[in-house]
Every structure is written in structure tokens, then in C-alpha cells.
Amino acid sequence: MPPRWPRKPDRNDPAFRRLDDRMNFAVHVAVFLAINSGLWFVHNLNKADWSWLTPLSGIWLGGLLLHLLYIAVIADYSPATGKS
């Protein structure tokens, strides 16, 4: 069952922003794992010589780690002080 939000979703709500960013990260991880495991499975099954696969996986993993760094350290989830 997907998580339910007890009130109307609003990107100005810090708790909702935090949850939304974490759910987006979870989707990013799931897509990374599904596609990379499929590519490596086919690569090993066919004994293919795909020289591009290792850099692709490494760069994508680096992007995934940057995404994690953003939501864990950089993102500011403090309440908005007011509209100007």
C-alpha cells in the first residue's frame, strides 16, 4: 500500500518535501537496480564485450550517490519564512 498523506499535498510543506524527495530517490534506486542488473545479466549470459557497460554503471551510480547526498545533507527542509 502506498504511503498516504494526511492532508492536502503542498510542496511548501517541509515534511511533504522531505517525503517526496525520499520517494523520488527510492524510484531512482529501483530504476538503477532494475536496468543495471538486466544489462549485466545479458552481458554475462552472452559473454558480450560491452566496454561501455562499466562506465555507464559507474557514472549512474555516481549520480545516484549525488542524489543521496543532496537529500541527506544539502536539501533545506526548514519551513518557509513567508512569501515576498
TORZARO-881012 format. One line per 10 residues: number of its first residue (from 1); for each residue x, y, z of N, C-alpha, C, O, CB. Coordinates in nm, 3 decimals. Glycine has a CB too. Layout:
! TORZARO-881012
NUM = X Y Z X Y Z X Y Z X Y Z X Y Z ~ ...
This chain:
! TORZARO-881012
1 = 0.084 -0.116 0.000 0.000 0.000 0.000 0.090 0.124 0.000 0.183 0.134 0.080 -0.096 -0.001 0.122 ~ 0.062 0.218 -0.091 0.145 0.339 -0.095 0.122 0.426 0.028 0.016 0.420 0.090 0.115 0.419 -0.222 ~ 0.222 0.505 0.063 0.204 0.594 0.179 0.094 0.696 0.152 0.079 0.744 0.039 0.336 0.666 0.213 ~ 0.019 0.728 0.255 -0.088 0.827 0.242 -0.049 0.952 0.319 0.008 0.945 0.428 -0.224 0.771 0.293 ~ -0.080 1.065 0.259 -0.050 1.192 0.323 -0.177 1.239 0.393 -0.283 1.243 0.330 0.000 1.297 0.219 ~ -0.169 1.275 0.522 -0.290 1.305 0.599 -0.358 1.437 0.562 -0.471 1.463 0.606 -0.256 1.306 0.744 ~ -0.292 1.520 0.484 -0.351 1.648 0.447 -0.323 1.674 0.299 -0.257 1.594 0.232 -0.294 1.764 0.536 ~ -0.373 1.785 0.248 -0.353 1.817 0.108 -0.204 1.835 0.079 -0.138 1.915 0.146 -0.433 1.945 0.069 ~ -0.149 1.762 -0.020 -0.007 1.775 -0.052 0.028 1.916 -0.098 -0.042 1.975 -0.180 0.033 1.673 -0.159 ~ 0.137 1.967 -0.045 0.181 2.102 -0.078 0.333 2.105 -0.072 0.391 2.073 0.032 0.118 2.208 0.018
11 = 0.399 2.144 -0.181 0.545 2.149 -0.184 0.601 2.253 -0.087 0.721 2.251 -0.059 0.593 2.180 -0.324 ~ 0.519 2.341 -0.035 0.566 2.438 0.065 0.574 2.376 0.204 0.634 2.434 0.294 0.474 2.559 0.068 ~ 0.513 2.259 0.222 0.517 2.187 0.349 0.650 2.112 0.358 0.675 2.023 0.277 0.395 2.089 0.362 ~ 0.736 2.144 0.455 0.868 2.081 0.465 0.861 1.929 0.479 0.942 1.857 0.420 0.945 2.139 0.582 ~ 0.766 1.879 0.557 0.756 1.734 0.576 0.717 1.665 0.444 0.767 1.557 0.414 0.652 1.700 0.686 ~ 0.630 1.728 0.368 0.592 1.670 0.239 0.709 1.674 0.141 0.731 1.578 0.067 0.471 1.746 0.180 ~ 0.786 1.784 0.140 0.903 1.792 0.052 1.002 1.682 0.084 1.057 1.619 -0.006 0.970 1.930 0.063 ~ 1.025 1.660 0.213 1.120 1.555 0.254 1.071 1.418 0.208 1.148 1.341 0.151 1.139 1.556 0.408 ~ 0.944 1.388 0.230 0.888 1.260 0.188 0.893 1.245 0.037 0.929 1.139 -0.014 0.744 1.245 0.237 ~ 0.858 1.351 -0.036 0.859 1.347 -0.182 0.999 1.324 -0.235 1.018 1.244 -0.328 0.802 1.478 -0.239
21 = 1.098 1.391 -0.179 1.237 1.371 -0.223 1.284 1.228 -0.195 1.354 1.169 -0.277 1.330 1.471 -0.153 ~ 1.247 1.175 -0.082 1.288 1.037 -0.049 1.218 0.935 -0.138 1.278 0.834 -0.176 1.258 1.006 0.098 ~ 1.092 0.960 -0.171 1.023 0.866 -0.261 1.082 0.875 -0.402 1.094 0.773 -0.470 0.870 0.897 -0.265 ~ 1.118 0.995 -0.447 1.185 1.009 -0.577 1.319 0.936 -0.577 1.355 0.873 -0.677 1.205 1.157 -0.612 ~ 1.392 0.944 -0.466 1.519 0.873 -0.456 1.497 0.722 -0.462 1.574 0.650 -0.526 1.592 0.911 -0.327 ~ 1.393 0.673 -0.395 1.363 0.529 -0.397 1.331 0.482 -0.539 1.372 0.373 -0.579 1.246 0.498 -0.304 ~ 1.259 0.563 -0.614 1.230 0.529 -0.754 1.360 0.528 -0.834 1.381 0.439 -0.917 1.129 0.629 -0.816 ~ 1.447 0.625 -0.811 1.576 0.632 -0.879 1.658 0.505 -0.851 1.718 0.448 -0.942 1.653 0.758 -0.834 ~ 1.661 0.462 -0.725 1.735 0.341 -0.689 1.674 0.218 -0.757 1.747 0.134 -0.809 1.735 0.322 -0.535 ~ 1.541 0.209 -0.759 1.474 0.093 -0.821 1.503 0.086 -0.970 1.529 -0.022 -1.023 1.323 0.101 -0.797
31 = 1.498 0.199 -1.039 1.526 0.201 -1.183 1.672 0.164 -1.208 1.701 0.087 -1.300 1.495 0.339 -1.243 ~ 1.762 0.218 -1.127 1.904 0.185 -1.140 1.927 0.035 -1.125 1.994 -0.027 -1.207 1.987 0.263 -1.036 ~ 1.870 -0.022 -1.020 1.891 -0.165 -0.995 1.828 -0.252 -1.103 1.889 -0.349 -1.146 1.834 -0.203 -0.859 ~ 1.710 -0.218 -1.147 1.643 -0.299 -1.248 1.718 -0.296 -1.382 1.743 -0.401 -1.442 1.499 -0.250 -1.268 ~ 1.753 -0.179 -1.427 1.820 -0.168 -1.557 1.961 -0.221 -1.552 2.003 -0.295 -1.642 1.821 -0.023 -1.605 ~ 2.037 -0.186 -1.449 2.175 -0.234 -1.442 2.184 -0.385 -1.422 2.268 -0.450 -1.483 2.248 -0.164 -1.330 ~ 2.098 -0.441 -1.338 2.104 -0.586 -1.320 2.065 -0.658 -1.449 2.122 -0.762 -1.482 2.012 -0.630 -1.205 ~ 1.968 -0.602 -1.522 1.931 -0.662 -1.650 2.044 -0.654 -1.751 2.073 -0.752 -1.821 1.808 -0.594 -1.706 ~ 2.108 -0.538 -1.760 2.219 -0.524 -1.854 2.335 -0.617 -1.819 2.391 -0.681 -1.907 2.268 -0.379 -1.855 ~ 2.370 -0.625 -1.691 2.481 -0.713 -1.651 2.445 -0.860 -1.669 2.531 -0.942 -1.701 2.520 -0.686 -1.507
41 = 2.317 -0.896 -1.648 2.274 -1.034 -1.670 2.291 -1.072 -1.816 2.348 -1.177 -1.846 2.128 -1.052 -1.627 ~ 2.243 -0.987 -1.908 2.257 -1.015 -2.051 2.404 -1.014 -2.091 2.446 -1.097 -2.171 2.178 -0.912 -2.134 ~ 2.481 -0.922 -2.035 2.624 -0.914 -2.065 2.694 -1.045 -2.028 2.773 -1.098 -2.106 2.689 -0.797 -1.989 ~ 2.665 -1.097 -1.908 2.729 -1.221 -1.864 2.673 -1.344 -1.936 2.747 -1.437 -1.966 2.713 -1.238 -1.714 ~ 2.544 -1.344 -1.964 2.481 -1.457 -2.032 2.536 -1.473 -2.173 2.563 -1.585 -2.216 2.329 -1.439 -2.037 ~ 2.553 -1.364 -2.245 2.601 -1.369 -2.384 2.753 -1.359 -2.393 2.809 -1.365 -2.503 2.539 -1.257 -2.464 ~ 2.820 -1.345 -2.280 2.965 -1.324 -2.279 3.002 -1.211 -2.375 3.097 -1.221 -2.453 3.040 -1.455 -2.317 ~ 2.923 -1.105 -2.368 2.940 -0.991 -2.459 3.061 -0.907 -2.419 3.105 -0.908 -2.304 2.814 -0.903 -2.460 ~ 3.113 -0.836 -2.517 3.224 -0.745 -2.493 3.171 -0.602 -2.500 3.192 -0.531 -2.598 3.340 -0.767 -2.597 ~ 3.100 -0.563 -2.395 3.042 -0.430 -2.388 3.133 -0.343 -2.303 3.119 -0.341 -2.180 2.896 -0.434 -2.330
51 = 3.223 -0.274 -2.365 3.317 -0.191 -2.290 3.249 -0.068 -2.230 3.306 -0.005 -2.141 3.432 -0.147 -2.380 ~ 3.132 -0.033 -2.276 3.060 0.085 -2.228 2.981 0.057 -2.101 2.936 0.150 -2.035 2.967 0.135 -2.336 ~ 2.964 -0.070 -2.065 2.876 -0.103 -1.953 2.934 -0.062 -1.817 2.860 -0.011 -1.733 2.848 -0.253 -1.953 ~ 3.061 -0.082 -1.795 3.122 -0.045 -1.667 3.118 0.107 -1.644 3.078 0.150 -1.536 3.267 -0.095 -1.662 ~ 3.158 0.188 -1.744 3.146 0.333 -1.721 3.001 0.379 -1.703 2.974 0.468 -1.622 3.209 0.409 -1.838 ~ 2.909 0.320 -1.777 2.768 0.357 -1.762 2.721 0.330 -1.619 2.658 0.415 -1.557 2.681 0.280 -1.862 ~ 2.751 0.211 -1.569 2.710 0.176 -1.433 2.777 0.267 -1.331 2.714 0.309 -1.234 2.743 0.030 -1.404 ~ 2.905 0.296 -1.350 2.978 0.382 -1.257 2.927 0.524 -1.255 2.911 0.584 -1.149 3.124 0.381 -1.291 ~ 2.902 0.580 -1.373 2.852 0.718 -1.380 2.713 0.726 -1.321 2.682 0.819 -1.247 2.851 0.768 -1.526 ~ 2.628 0.627 -1.352 2.493 0.627 -1.298 2.495 0.612 -1.145 2.418 0.678 -1.075 2.410 0.515 -1.362
61 = 2.582 0.525 -1.095 2.596 0.509 -0.950 2.645 0.639 -0.887 2.600 0.677 -0.778 2.693 0.394 -0.918 ~ 2.736 0.708 -0.954 2.781 0.837 -0.904 2.667 0.938 -0.896 2.656 1.012 -0.798 2.892 0.892 -0.994 ~ 2.581 0.940 -0.998 2.464 1.027 -0.995 2.370 0.991 -0.883 2.311 1.078 -0.819 2.391 1.021 -1.128 ~ 2.355 0.862 -0.860 2.270 0.814 -0.751 2.326 0.858 -0.615 2.250 0.898 -0.527 2.257 0.660 -0.756 ~ 2.457 0.850 -0.599 2.519 0.895 -0.474 2.507 1.045 -0.456 2.489 1.093 -0.344 2.666 0.854 -0.471 ~ 2.516 1.121 -0.566 2.494 1.266 -0.557 2.350 1.297 -0.518 2.326 1.391 -0.441 2.529 1.335 -0.691 ~ 2.256 1.220 -0.569 2.116 1.237 -0.532 2.098 1.211 -0.382 2.030 1.288 -0.313 2.026 1.142 -0.615 ~ 2.160 1.105 -0.332 2.154 1.075 -0.190 2.219 1.187 -0.108 2.164 1.228 -0.005 2.224 0.941 -0.161 ~ 2.332 1.236 -0.152 2.400 1.345 -0.082 2.309 1.468 -0.076 2.302 1.534 0.028 2.532 1.381 -0.152 ~ 2.239 1.497 -0.184 2.151 1.613 -0.186 2.040 1.598 -0.083 2.017 1.689 -0.002 2.092 1.632 -0.325
71 = 1.969 1.483 -0.084 1.854 1.472 0.007 1.897 1.452 0.152 1.820 1.485 0.243 1.766 1.356 -0.037 ~ 2.017 1.400 0.175 2.060 1.374 0.312 2.132 1.494 0.375 2.124 1.513 0.496 2.151 1.254 0.315 ~ 2.202 1.574 0.295 2.287 1.679 0.351 2.251 1.819 0.302 2.243 1.912 0.382 2.430 1.650 0.319 ~ 2.229 1.834 0.174 2.218 1.967 0.115 2.077 2.026 0.123 2.062 2.145 0.148 2.262 1.963 -0.027 ~ 1.976 1.944 0.100 1.839 1.994 0.091 1.797 2.063 0.222 1.824 2.013 0.332 1.742 1.879 0.057 ~ 1.731 2.176 0.207 1.683 2.252 0.322 1.533 2.230 0.337 1.454 2.276 0.255 1.715 2.405 0.307 ~ 1.496 2.158 0.440 1.354 2.127 0.465 1.296 2.214 0.576 1.196 2.177 0.637 1.338 1.979 0.500 ~ 1.357 2.327 0.601 1.303 2.414 0.703 1.177 2.483 0.648 1.164 2.501 0.527 1.408 2.519 0.750 ~ 1.086 2.520 0.737 0.963 2.585 0.692 0.992 2.718 0.623 1.086 2.790 0.658 0.867 2.606 0.810 ~ 0.910 2.748 0.525 0.925 2.876 0.454 0.893 2.990 0.551 0.799 2.980 0.629 0.832 2.882 0.327
81 = 0.971 3.096 0.545 0.950 3.207 0.638 0.835 3.296 0.596 0.779 3.367 0.679 1.076 3.290 0.650 ~ 0.801 3.295 0.472 0.690 3.378 0.425 0.709 3.409 0.279 0.818 3.393 0.224 0.681 3.508 0.507 ~ 0.604 3.453 0.217 0.610 3.486 0.075 0.641 3.633 0.058 0.589 3.717 0.132 0.478 3.450 0.003 ~ 0.726 3.665 -0.039 0.759 3.805 -0.061 0.713 3.850 -0.197 0.732 3.966 -0.233 0.907 3.828 -0.047
